[in-house]
Amino acid sequence: MQPDTPFDGLDEVTHVLLEFGDVNGISRSKQVTVEHFLSNWREGFPVNMLLLVQTPRNRVPEGSGYGKEIGYGDGRLRPDPDSVRRLPWRDDAVRVRCALEYEGERVGAAPRAVLQSVLDDIDLGLEFFVGSELEFYLLEDGAPVTEHKHEWVSWATEAASPVYDRLVEWGPEYGVPIQSLEHEHGPGQFEVLFEYGPPLSQADRTFDFKRLVKRTARYCDQQATFMAKPFGEESANGYHLHVSAFDGDENAFAGGEGLSETGRAFVAGVLDHAEALTAFHAPTLNAYKRFDEHGFAPDSASWGFDNRMAALRVPTGTPRIENRIGSADANPYLVIAGTLAAGVDGVRRSLDPGDPAEGSPAESCSRLPRSPEAALAALESDEVLVDALGEDLVRAYVASKRRDLAAFREHVTDWEREQYVELL
């Protein structure tokens, strides 16, 4: 090994996975030998910039800024020495997280760089912390590992023991210490909790958690999916983001009647930008089937104290804000970046969220967009979020999502055939 390398943990492996996250929150990587890595890490590694913006099934979007506009050219992967993680399911490889550069500049549409930029621009003198709750379905041969709705039922929770036990074993080595497992409302639906932390490290941990869960399930001959609504009649998978803020040792959201003026202003900012934020929180056409005005997946720009029907819930106990809009298929870097940018805008403008909702807020609050087309249009027209997150990111993200929608419109579904072939 070269003596001047800043990368630890390469002594006993033969390969390095160079990893980055695309706009969809999907892990992308290339594998190189340790020898090749050590010889080239200073210069970086070539990567086709189109990989950043392709749809989940690798369709090419128009107008992303990273396709034909640059001749489908290459950027560079810049490895982060602090991100080396042993792959627990392999004895011969480590993962190194990489930043994206193009023509010597950081790529503005790279989700991790977007979150870092948002954090750099916060000038309130507050320190933010976030926690992630994600739900997923565990499948075997395409069917849920439990047959019925067994929320918190002991034997059903234990049905995930092979995967959970492996997650507990592998999690710390991969940087995701696991805290607990519970069976959620849907058959074969689970939620695993892990530690909260500062926004960037928590986004990294959430991104890594999703990859760890899917890889662990495959190791156990099962499949895990964070798809928002994999089964039409069953519960959807949510991504709930908990946000707290501190001024020194003081909780900046504590005070008043359950929430300080700063906390209320943060809530108001998120609600003020909720239509645009929905584009990040519900990133697929399928995700809009999750919204339910009478259920736990909010469909209105609302808030309330310990109200799980509201978009923003202030739980009992330590004052914090739980953003319940997101589906589990959302990109954690963009959910966190968008939520913080919107909330901080509310604090800067001293906005007020109005009265908290009691019970169902569906009839008293404005509804969230009911389609990805409406949410993407709202994002494009939200000047505050475009400025905070960057025009490059918004352009690339919108282009990728619209290409995905175009692919769906071109697809003839089984439902259409069932409805029309015989009768028309």
Sine and cosine of phi, psi and omega as CSV:
sin_phi,cos_phi,sin_psi,cos_psi,sin_omega,cos_omega
0.00,0.00,0.59,-0.80,0.04,-1.00
-0.92,0.39,0.73,-0.68,-0.10,-0.99
-0.93,0.36,-0.36,0.93,-0.09,-1.00
-0.99,-0.17,0.19,0.98,0.00,-1.00
-0.97,0.26,0.65,-0.76,0.05,-1.00
-1.00,0.07,0.06,1.00,-0.09,-1.00
-0.99,-0.11,0.88,-0.47,0.05,-1.00
-1.00,-0.04,0.30,-0.95,0.13,-0.99
1.00,0.09,0.26,0.97,-0.04,-1.00
-0.98,-0.17,-0.03,1.00,-0.12,-0.99
-0.90,0.44,-0.61,0.79,-0.17,-0.99
-0.93,-0.37,0.32,0.95,0.03,-1.00
-0.83,-0.55,0.26,-0.97,-0.02,-1.00
-0.90,-0.45,-0.19,0.98,-0.06,-1.00
-0.67,-0.74,0.45,-0.89,0.05,-1.00
-0.80,-0.60,0.78,-0.62,0.13,-0.99
-1.00,-0.06,0.86,-0.50,0.04,-1.00
-1.00,-0.03,0.94,-0.33,-0.20,-0.98
-0.91,-0.42,0.60,-0.80,0.21,-0.98
-0.55,-0.83,0.30,-0.95,0.03,-1.00
-0.97,-0.24,0.71,-0.71,0.03,-1.00
-1.00,0.07,-0.06,-1.00,-0.07,-1.00
-0.92,0.40,-0.34,0.94,0.02,-1.00
-1.00,0.08,-0.08,1.00,-0.06,-1.00
0.99,0.12,0.26,0.97,0.01,-1.00
-1.00,0.01,0.69,-0.73,0.06,-1.00
-0.96,0.28,0.82,-0.57,0.08,-1.00
-0.88,-0.48,0.60,-0.80,-0.03,-1.00
-0.37,-0.93,0.33,-0.94,0.21,-0.98
-0.79,-0.61,0.51,-0.86,-0.04,-1.00
-0.96,-0.28,0.74,-0.67,0.05,-1.00
-0.77,-0.64,0.35,-0.94,0.07,-1.00
-0.96,0.29,0.40,-0.92,0.04,-1.00
-0.85,0.52,-0.65,0.76,-0.01,-1.00
-0.88,0.47,-0.69,0.73,0.02,-1.00
-0.91,0.41,-0.64,0.77,0.01,-1.00
-0.88,0.47,-0.75,0.67,-0.06,-1.00
-0.92,0.40,-0.44,0.90,0.00,-1.00
-0.99,0.12,-0.30,0.95,-0.18,-0.98
-0.77,-0.63,0.00,1.00,-0.12,-0.99
-0.90,0.45,-0.50,0.87,-0.01,-1.00
-0.91,0.41,-0.63,0.77,-0.02,-1.00
-0.99,0.14,-0.31,0.95,-0.08,-1.00
1.00,0.08,0.04,-1.00,-0.10,-1.00
-0.81,-0.59,0.66,-0.75,-0.05,-1.00
-0.92,0.38,0.57,-0.82,0.05,-1.00
-0.52,-0.86,0.71,-0.70,0.07,-1.00
-0.92,0.38,0.86,-0.51,-0.08,-1.00
-0.90,0.44,-0.35,0.94,0.01,-1.00
-0.88,0.48,-0.46,0.89,-0.01,-1.00
-0.88,0.48,-0.42,0.91,-0.01,-1.00
-0.93,0.37,-0.50,0.87,-0.21,-0.98
-0.86,-0.51,-0.04,1.00,0.02,-1.00
-0.88,0.47,0.40,-0.92,0.06,-1.00
-0.94,0.34,0.19,-0.98,0.02,-1.00
-0.81,0.59,-0.52,0.85,0.04,-1.00
-0.99,-0.16,0.37,0.93,0.16,-0.99
0.92,0.40,0.51,0.86,0.17,-0.99
-0.98,0.19,0.51,-0.86,-0.12,-0.99
-1.00,-0.08,0.88,-0.48,0.01,-1.00
-0.99,0.14,0.42,-0.91,0.10,-0.99
-1.00,-0.10,0.64,-0.77,0.13,-0.99
0.98,0.20,0.33,0.94,-0.03,-1.00
-0.97,0.22,-0.36,0.93,-0.10,-0.99
1.00,-0.01,-0.12,0.99,-0.07,-1.00
-0.79,-0.62,0.32,0.95,0.03,-1.00
-0.91,-0.41,-0.90,-0.44,-0.05,-1.00
-0.93,0.38,-0.33,0.95,0.04,-1.00
-0.86,0.50,-0.48,0.88,0.03,-1.00
-0.90,-0.44,0.38,0.93,0.04,-1.00
0.91,0.41,0.49,0.87,-0.06,-1.00
0.78,0.62,0.68,0.74,-0.11,-0.99
-0.99,0.12,0.09,-1.00,-0.03,-1.00
-1.00,-0.08,0.54,-0.84,0.26,-0.96
-0.95,-0.33,-0.32,-0.95,0.01,-1.00
-0.78,-0.63,0.60,-0.80,0.15,-0.99
-1.00,-0.08,0.83,-0.55,0.00,-1.00
-0.95,-0.31,0.96,-0.29,-0.06,-1.00
-0.91,0.40,0.62,-0.79,0.03,-1.00
-0.99,-0.15,0.91,-0.42,-0.05,-1.00
-0.87,0.49,-0.41,0.91,-0.04,-1.00
-1.00,0.09,0.03,1.00,-0.13,-0.99
-0.94,-0.35,0.19,0.98,-0.03,-1.00
-0.92,0.39,0.83,-0.56,0.04,-1.00
-0.72,-0.70,0.75,-0.66,0.11,-0.99
-0.93,0.38,0.70,-0.71,0.08,-1.00
-0.98,0.19,0.94,-0.34,-0.13,-0.99
-0.88,0.47,-0.44,0.90,-0.04,-1.00
-1.00,0.03,0.04,1.00,0.04,-1.00
-0.71,-0.71,0.57,-0.82,0.03,-1.00
-1.00,-0.05,-0.18,0.98,-0.21,-0.98
-0.90,-0.44,0.16,0.99,-0.16,-0.99
-0.56,-0.83,0.45,-0.89,0.16,-0.99
-0.83,-0.55,0.34,-0.94,0.12,-0.99
-0.97,-0.25,0.68,-0.73,0.14,-0.99
-0.81,-0.58,0.85,-0.53,0.03,-1.00
-0.96,0.27,0.62,-0.78,-0.07,-1.00
-0.82,-0.57,0.60,-0.80,0.19,-0.98
-1.00,0.03,0.43,-0.90,0.00,-1.00
-0.98,-0.22,0.72,-0.69,0.10,-1.00
-0.80,-0.61,0.52,-0.86,0.12,-0.99
-0.69,-0.73,0.83,-0.56,-0.05,-1.00
0.79,0.62,0.67,0.74,0.10,-1.00
0.99,0.15,0.03,1.00,-0.02,-1.00
-0.88,-0.47,0.55,-0.84,0.10,-0.99
-0.86,0.50,0.63,-0.77,-0.04,-1.00
-0.98,0.18,0.86,-0.52,-0.08,-1.00
-0.94,0.35,-0.33,0.94,-0.02,-1.00
-1.00,-0.09,0.01,1.00,0.03,-1.00
-0.96,0.29,0.87,-0.50,-0.15,-0.99
-0.83,0.56,-0.64,0.76,-0.01,-1.00
-0.91,0.41,-0.64,0.77,0.04,-1.00
-0.91,0.40,-0.55,0.83,0.05,-1.00
-0.89,0.46,-0.74,0.68,0.02,-1.00
-0.88,0.47,-0.68,0.74,0.02,-1.00
-0.87,0.49,-0.64,0.77,0.02,-1.00
-0.91,0.42,-0.67,0.74,0.04,-1.00
-0.87,0.50,-0.70,0.71,0.00,-1.00
-0.90,0.43,-0.63,0.78,0.01,-1.00
-0.90,0.43,-0.47,0.88,-0.07,-1.00
-1.00,0.04,-0.15,0.99,0.00,-1.00
-0.96,0.28,0.84,-0.54,-0.12,-0.99
-0.83,-0.56,0.53,0.85,-0.10,-1.00
-1.00,-0.06,-0.09,1.00,-0.07,-1.00
0.96,0.28,0.32,0.95,-0.01,-1.00
-0.94,-0.34,0.49,-0.87,0.09,-1.00
-0.94,-0.35,0.86,-0.51,-0.06,-1.00
-0.99,-0.12,0.54,-0.84,0.13,-0.99
-0.74,-0.67,0.54,-0.84,0.00,-1.00
-0.69,-0.72,0.44,-0.90,0.09,-1.00
-0.72,-0.69,0.57,-0.82,-0.06,-1.00
-0.92,-0.40,0.68,-0.73,0.18,-0.98
-0.85,-0.52,0.86,-0.50,0.01,-1.00
-0.82,-0.57,0.66,-0.75,0.08,-1.00
-0.96,-0.26,0.51,-0.86,0.04,-1.00
-0.49,-0.87,0.38,-0.93,0.09,-1.00
-0.99,-0.16,0.64,-0.77,0.07,-1.00
-0.94,-0.33,0.85,-0.53,-0.13,-0.99
-0.87,-0.49,0.47,-0.88,0.12,-0.99
-0.69,-0.72,0.86,-0.52,-0.10,-0.99
0.83,0.56,0.60,0.80,0.08,-1.00
0.99,0.11,-0.09,1.00,-0.03,-1.00
-0.90,-0.43,0.49,-0.87,0.04,-1.00
-0.84,0.54,0.55,-0.84,-0.06,-1.00
-0.95,0.31,-0.28,0.96,0.19,-0.98
-0.84,-0.54,0.45,-0.90,-0.18,-0.98
-1.00,-0.05,-0.39,0.92,-0.15,-0.99
-0.77,-0.64,0.05,-1.00,0.03,-1.00
-0.97,0.23,0.96,-0.29,-0.11,-0.99
-0.82,-0.58,0.83,0.56,-0.06,-1.00
-0.89,0.47,0.89,-0.46,0.03,-1.00
0.91,0.41,0.20,0.98,0.07,-1.00
-0.95,0.30,0.75,-0.66,-0.20,-0.98
-0.87,0.49,-0.77,0.64,-0.07,-1.00
-0.91,0.41,-0.52,0.85,0.02,-1.00
-0.94,0.35,-0.63,0.77,0.08,-1.00
-0.87,0.49,-0.63,0.78,-0.01,-1.00
-0.94,0.33,-0.24,0.97,0.04,-1.00
-0.89,0.45,-0.39,0.92,0.02,-1.00
-1.00,-0.07,0.14,0.99,-0.09,-1.00
-0.83,0.56,-0.68,0.73,0.00,-1.00
-0.85,0.53,-0.68,0.74,0.02,-1.00
-0.96,0.29,-0.70,0.71,-0.04,-1.00
-0.89,0.46,-0.70,0.71,0.00,-1.00
-0.87,0.50,-0.63,0.78,0.02,-1.00
-0.94,0.34,-0.60,0.80,0.06,-1.00
-0.88,0.47,-0.68,0.73,0.02,-1.00
-0.89,0.46,-0.62,0.79,0.00,-1.00
-0.95,0.32,-0.69,0.72,-0.10,-0.99
-1.00,0.06,-0.44,0.90,-0.13,-0.99
-0.81,0.58,-0.79,0.61,-0.04,-1.00
-0.86,0.52,-0.65,0.76,-0.01,-1.00
-0.91,0.42,-0.48,0.87,-0.01,-1.00
-1.00,-0.07,0.08,1.00,0.05,-1.00
1.00,0.08,0.30,0.96,-0.03,-1.00
-0.76,-0.65,0.98,0.20,0.03,-1.00
-0.90,0.43,0.82,-0.57,-0.07,-1.00
-1.00,0.02,0.64,-0.76,-0.02,-1.00
-0.96,-0.29,-0.69,0.73,-0.11,-0.99
-0.32,-0.95,0.27,-0.96,0.05,-1.00
-0.72,-0.69,0.63,-0.77,0.14,-0.99
-0.58,-0.82,0.55,-0.84,0.10,-1.00
-0.98,0.18,0.79,-0.61,-0.02,-1.00
-1.00,0.02,-0.23,-0.97,-0.18,-0.98
-0.94,0.35,-0.59,0.81,-0.06,-1.00
-0.99,0.14,0.38,-0.92,0.07,-1.00
-0.90,0.43,0.80,-0.60,-0.01,-1.00
0.95,0.31,0.28,0.96,-0.02,-1.00
-0.98,-0.21,0.74,-0.68,-0.09,-1.00
-0.72,-0.69,0.32,-0.95,0.13,-0.99
-0.72,-0.70,0.79,-0.61,0.05,-1.00
-0.90,-0.43,0.77,-0.63,-0.03,-1.00
-0.98,-0.20,0.57,-0.82,0.06,-1.00
-0.65,-0.76,0.09,-1.00,-0.17,-0.98
-0.90,0.43,0.52,-0.85,0.12,-0.99
-1.00,0.01,0.11,-0.99,-0.01,-1.00
-0.01,-1.00,-0.17,-0.98,0.07,-1.00
-0.86,0.51,0.45,-0.90,-0.16,-0.99
-0.83,0.56,-0.73,0.69,-0.07,-1.00
-0.94,0.35,-0.71,0.71,0.01,-1.00
-0.92,0.39,-0.53,0.85,0.04,-1.00
-0.95,0.32,-0.59,0.80,0.08,-1.00
-0.89,0.45,-0.68,0.73,0.07,-1.00
-0.86,0.52,-0.71,0.71,-0.05,-1.00
-0.91,0.42,-0.63,0.77,0.01,-1.00
-0.92,0.38,-0.68,0.73,0.06,-1.00
-0.86,0.51,-0.73,0.68,0.00,-1.00
-0.92,0.40,-0.59,0.81,0.00,-1.00
-0.87,0.50,-0.71,0.71,-0.03,-1.00
-0.89,0.45,-0.66,0.75,0.04,-1.00
-0.91,0.40,-0.65,0.76,0.00,-1.00
-0.89,0.46,-0.70,0.72,-0.01,-1.00
-0.89,0.46,-0.73,0.69,-0.03,-1.00
-0.91,0.42,-0.65,0.76,-0.02,-1.00
-0.94,0.34,-0.62,0.79,0.01,-1.00
-0.91,0.41,-0.67,0.75,0.03,-1.00
-0.87,0.49,-0.68,0.74,0.03,-1.00
-0.89,0.46,-0.62,0.78,0.04,-1.00
-0.86,0.50,-0.55,0.84,-0.01,-1.00
-1.00,-0.07,0.29,0.96,0.01,-1.00
0.88,0.48,0.55,0.83,0.09,-1.00
-0.78,-0.62,0.00,-1.00,0.01,-1.00
-0.72,-0.69,0.72,-0.70,0.08,-1.00
-0.93,-0.36,0.67,-0.74,0.04,-1.00
-0.73,-0.68,0.71,-0.71,0.11,-0.99
-0.99,-0.17,0.19,0.98,0.09,-1.00
-0.78,0.62,0.66,-0.75,-0.14,-0.99
-0.88,0.48,-0.72,0.69,-0.09,-1.00
-0.65,-0.76,0.97,0.23,-0.06,-1.00
-0.95,0.30,-0.38,0.92,-0.02,-1.00
-0.75,-0.66,0.82,-0.57,-0.17,-0.98
-0.85,0.53,-0.61,0.79,-0.09,-1.00
-0.99,-0.12,0.05,1.00,-0.08,-1.00
-0.93,-0.37,0.14,-0.99,-0.05,-1.00
-0.89,0.45,0.52,-0.86,0.02,-1.00
-1.00,0.03,0.30,-0.95,0.06,-1.00
-1.00,-0.04,0.85,-0.53,-0.01,-1.00
-0.96,-0.29,0.32,-0.95,0.13,-0.99
-0.80,-0.60,0.97,-0.23,-0.02,-1.00
-0.99,-0.17,0.79,-0.61,-0.06,-1.00
-0.94,-0.34,0.86,-0.50,0.04,-1.00
-0.99,-0.12,0.76,-0.65,-0.05,-1.00
-0.83,-0.56,0.75,-0.66,0.14,-0.99
-0.75,-0.66,0.34,-0.94,-0.03,-1.00
-0.64,-0.76,0.61,-0.79,-0.03,-1.00
-0.77,-0.63,0.64,-0.77,0.15,-0.99
-0.94,-0.34,1.00,-0.06,-0.17,-0.98
0.93,0.36,-0.84,-0.54,0.03,-1.00
-1.00,-0.07,-0.02,1.00,-0.08,-1.00
-1.00,-0.09,0.72,-0.70,0.08,-1.00
-0.95,0.32,0.92,-0.39,-0.08,-1.00
-0.95,0.32,-0.26,0.97,0.03,-1.00
-1.00,-0.06,-0.07,1.00,-0.03,-1.00
-1.00,0.03,0.65,-0.76,0.04,-1.00
0.67,-0.74,0.12,-0.99,0.00,-1.00
0.88,0.47,-0.55,-0.84,0.03,-1.00
-1.00,-0.10,0.93,0.37,0.04,-1.00
0.99,-0.13,-0.27,0.96,-0.02,-1.00
-0.37,-0.93,0.73,-0.68,-0.03,-1.00
-0.96,0.29,0.14,-0.99,0.07,-1.00
-0.88,0.48,-0.61,0.79,0.06,-1.00
-0.89,0.45,-0.69,0.72,0.03,-1.00
-0.89,0.45,-0.68,0.74,0.02,-1.00
-0.90,0.45,-0.65,0.76,0.01,-1.00
-0.92,0.40,-0.61,0.79,0.05,-1.00
-0.88,0.47,-0.72,0.69,0.05,-1.00
-0.84,0.54,-0.72,0.69,-0.04,-1.00
-0.89,0.47,-0.60,0.80,0.03,-1.00
-0.90,0.43,-0.69,0.72,0.02,-1.00
-0.89,0.45,-0.67,0.74,0.02,-1.00
-0.91,0.41,-0.59,0.80,-0.01,-1.00
-0.90,0.44,-0.49,0.87,-0.02,-1.00
-0.94,-0.33,0.28,0.96,-0.14,-0.99
-0.88,0.47,-0.61,0.79,-0.02,-1.00
-0.88,0.48,-0.72,0.70,0.00,-1.00
-0.93,0.36,-0.64,0.77,0.00,-1.00
-0.89,0.46,-0.47,0.89,-0.01,-1.00
-0.86,0.52,-0.48,0.88,0.03,-1.00
-0.87,0.49,-0.56,0.83,0.04,-1.00
-1.00,0.06,-0.60,0.80,-0.09,-1.00
-0.97,0.23,-0.45,0.89,0.05,-1.00
-0.82,-0.58,0.99,0.15,-0.24,-0.97
-0.99,0.10,-0.13,0.99,-0.04,-1.00
-0.80,-0.60,0.32,-0.95,0.08,-1.00
-0.86,0.52,-0.63,0.77,0.00,-1.00
-0.87,0.49,-0.53,0.85,-0.08,-1.00
-0.89,0.45,-0.43,0.90,-0.03,-1.00
-0.97,0.23,-0.21,0.98,0.12,-0.99
-0.98,0.20,-0.14,0.99,0.01,-1.00
-0.98,0.18,-0.55,0.83,-0.09,-1.00
-0.89,0.46,0.69,-0.72,-0.08,-1.00
-0.54,-0.84,0.92,-0.39,-0.08,-1.00
-0.91,0.41,-0.32,0.95,-0.01,-1.00
-0.92,-0.39,0.23,0.97,-0.06,-1.00
-0.82,-0.57,-0.36,-0.93,-0.09,-1.00
-1.00,0.01,-0.05,1.00,0.05,-1.00
-0.96,-0.27,0.98,-0.19,-0.18,-0.98
-0.91,0.41,0.57,-0.82,0.06,-1.00
-0.85,-0.52,0.28,0.96,-0.01,-1.00
-0.74,-0.67,0.40,-0.91,0.06,-1.00
-0.99,0.12,1.00,0.05,-0.19,-0.98
-0.65,-0.76,0.27,-0.96,0.09,-1.00
-0.57,-0.82,0.34,-0.94,0.01,-1.00
-0.15,-0.99,0.29,-0.96,0.04,-1.00
-1.00,0.09,0.87,-0.49,0.01,-1.00
0.76,0.65,0.64,0.77,-0.03,-1.00
-0.92,-0.40,0.96,-0.27,-0.05,-1.00
-0.98,0.21,-0.03,1.00,0.08,-1.00
-1.00,-0.05,-0.13,0.99,-0.01,-1.00
-1.00,-0.04,0.42,-0.91,0.03,-1.00
-0.91,0.40,-0.63,0.77,0.03,-1.00
-0.87,-0.49,0.87,-0.50,-0.03,-1.00
-0.93,-0.37,0.72,-0.70,0.13,-0.99
-0.98,-0.21,0.98,-0.20,-0.07,-1.00
-0.93,0.37,0.33,-0.94,0.12,-0.99
-0.94,0.34,0.38,-0.92,-0.01,-1.00
1.00,-0.09,-0.62,-0.79,-0.02,-1.00
-0.86,0.51,0.85,-0.53,-0.05,-1.00
-0.87,0.49,0.84,-0.54,0.09,-1.00
-0.42,-0.91,0.17,-0.99,-0.03,-1.00
-0.87,-0.48,0.82,-0.57,0.02,-1.00
-0.97,-0.23,0.91,-0.41,0.06,-1.00
-1.00,0.04,0.92,-0.39,-0.11,-0.99
-0.97,-0.25,0.18,0.98,-0.07,-1.00
-0.95,0.32,-0.57,0.82,-0.24,-0.97
-0.95,0.32,0.53,-0.85,0.18,-0.98
-0.99,-0.16,0.37,-0.93,-0.15,-0.99
-0.93,0.37,-0.26,0.97,0.02,-1.00
-1.00,0.09,0.05,1.00,-0.05,-1.00
-0.97,0.25,0.43,-0.90,0.04,-1.00
-0.98,0.21,0.90,-0.43,-0.10,-1.00
-0.88,0.47,-0.55,0.84,0.02,-1.00
-0.89,0.46,-0.65,0.76,-0.06,-1.00
-0.99,0.16,-0.55,0.83,0.08,-1.00
-0.89,0.46,-0.73,0.69,-0.02,-1.00
-0.93,0.37,-0.70,0.72,0.00,-1.00
-0.88,0.48,-0.72,0.69,-0.02,-1.00
-0.91,0.41,-0.68,0.74,-0.01,-1.00
-0.89,0.46,-0.71,0.70,0.00,-1.00
-0.92,0.39,-0.68,0.74,0.00,-1.00
-0.88,0.48,-0.67,0.74,0.00,-1.00
-0.93,0.37,-0.72,0.70,0.00,-1.00
-0.90,0.45,-0.67,0.75,0.02,-1.00
-0.90,0.44,-0.60,0.80,0.07,-1.00
-0.87,0.49,-0.63,0.77,0.05,-1.00
-0.90,0.44,-0.64,0.77,0.02,-1.00
-0.92,0.39,-0.68,0.74,0.00,-1.00
-0.88,0.48,-0.58,0.81,-0.06,-1.00
-0.99,-0.12,0.05,1.00,0.01,-1.00
0.80,0.61,0.73,0.69,0.00,-1.00
-0.96,0.29,0.38,-0.93,0.05,-1.00
-0.86,-0.52,0.72,-0.70,-0.08,-1.00
-1.00,0.09,-0.06,1.00,-0.08,-1.00
0.99,0.16,-0.20,-0.98,-0.05,-1.00
-0.97,0.26,0.57,-0.82,0.06,-1.00
-0.94,0.35,0.53,-0.85,0.02,-1.00
-0.98,0.20,0.60,-0.80,0.12,-0.99
-0.88,-0.48,0.79,-0.61,-0.09,-1.00
0.95,0.30,-0.50,-0.86,-0.04,-1.00
-0.96,0.28,0.82,-0.57,0.01,-1.00
-1.00,-0.02,0.12,0.99,-0.18,-0.98
-0.86,0.51,-0.61,0.80,-0.10,-1.00
-1.00,0.00,-0.27,0.96,-0.09,-1.00
-0.96,-0.28,-0.15,0.99,-0.06,-1.00
-0.82,-0.57,0.43,-0.90,0.02,-1.00
-0.92,0.39,0.57,-0.82,-0.06,-1.00
-0.99,0.12,0.50,-0.87,0.14,-0.99
-0.95,0.30,0.35,-0.94,0.03,-1.00
-0.82,0.58,0.63,-0.78,-0.03,-1.00
-0.99,-0.16,0.07,1.00,0.02,-1.00
-0.54,-0.84,0.46,-0.89,0.05,-1.00
-0.90,0.44,-0.53,0.85,0.02,-1.00
-0.87,0.50,-0.70,0.72,-0.01,-1.00
-0.92,0.39,-0.64,0.77,-0.01,-1.00
-0.92,0.39,-0.66,0.75,0.01,-1.00
-0.91,0.42,-0.63,0.77,0.05,-1.00
-0.90,0.44,-0.64,0.77,0.03,-1.00
-0.90,0.43,-0.63,0.78,0.03,-1.00
-0.89,0.45,-0.72,0.69,-0.02,-1.00
-0.87,0.49,-0.53,0.85,-0.07,-1.00
-1.00,-0.05,-0.03,1.00,-0.01,-1.00
-1.00,0.03,0.99,-0.13,-0.12,-0.99
-0.90,0.44,-0.58,0.82,-0.02,-1.00
-0.91,0.42,-0.74,0.67,-0.02,-1.00
-0.94,0.33,-0.61,0.79,0.05,-1.00
-0.88,0.48,-0.65,0.76,0.02,-1.00
-0.93,0.37,-0.65,0.76,-0.06,-1.00
-0.95,0.31,-0.66,0.75,-0.08,-1.00
-1.00,-0.04,-0.36,0.93,0.05,-1.00
0.98,-0.22,0.68,-0.74,0.02,-1.00
-0.88,0.47,-0.58,0.82,-0.02,-1.00
-0.88,0.48,-0.71,0.71,-0.01,-1.00
-0.91,0.42,-0.74,0.67,-0.05,-1.00
-0.89,0.46,-0.70,0.72,0.01,-1.00
-0.87,0.48,-0.74,0.68,-0.04,-1.00
-0.92,0.40,-0.69,0.73,-0.03,-1.00
-0.90,0.43,-0.74,0.67,-0.02,-1.00
-0.89,0.46,-0.66,0.75,0.01,-1.00
-0.89,0.47,-0.68,0.73,-0.01,-1.00
-0.90,0.44,-0.70,0.72,-0.03,-1.00
-0.93,0.37,-0.60,0.80,0.02,-1.00
-0.93,0.36,-0.52,0.85,0.08,-1.00
-0.92,0.39,-0.61,0.79,0.05,-1.00
-0.89,0.45,-0.67,0.74,0.02,-1.00
-0.91,0.42,-0.62,0.79,0.03,-1.00
-0.89,0.46,-0.63,0.78,0.03,-1.00
-0.89,0.45,-0.62,0.78,0.02,-1.00
-0.92,0.39,-0.67,0.74,-0.01,-1.00
-0.89,0.46,-0.47,0.88,0.01,-1.00
-0.99,0.17,-0.24,0.97,-0.10,-1.00
-1.00,-0.01,0.74,-0.67,0.08,-1.00
-1.00,-0.03,0.86,-0.52,-0.12,-0.99
-1.00,-0.03,0.29,-0.96,0.10,-1.00
-0.88,0.48,-0.59,0.81,0.00,-1.00
-0.86,0.51,-0.69,0.72,0.00,-1.00
-0.88,0.47,-0.69,0.73,0.01,-1.00
-0.91,0.42,-0.65,0.76,0.01,-1.00
-0.89,0.45,-0.57,0.82,-0.06,-1.00
-0.98,0.18,-0.56,0.83,-0.28,-0.96
-0.86,-0.50,-0.44,0.90,-0.14,-0.99
-0.85,0.52,-0.74,0.67,-0.09,-1.00
-0.96,0.27,-0.61,0.79,-0.19,-0.98
-1.00,-0.09,-0.35,0.94,-0.09,-1.00
-0.93,-0.37,0.00,0.00,0.00,0.00
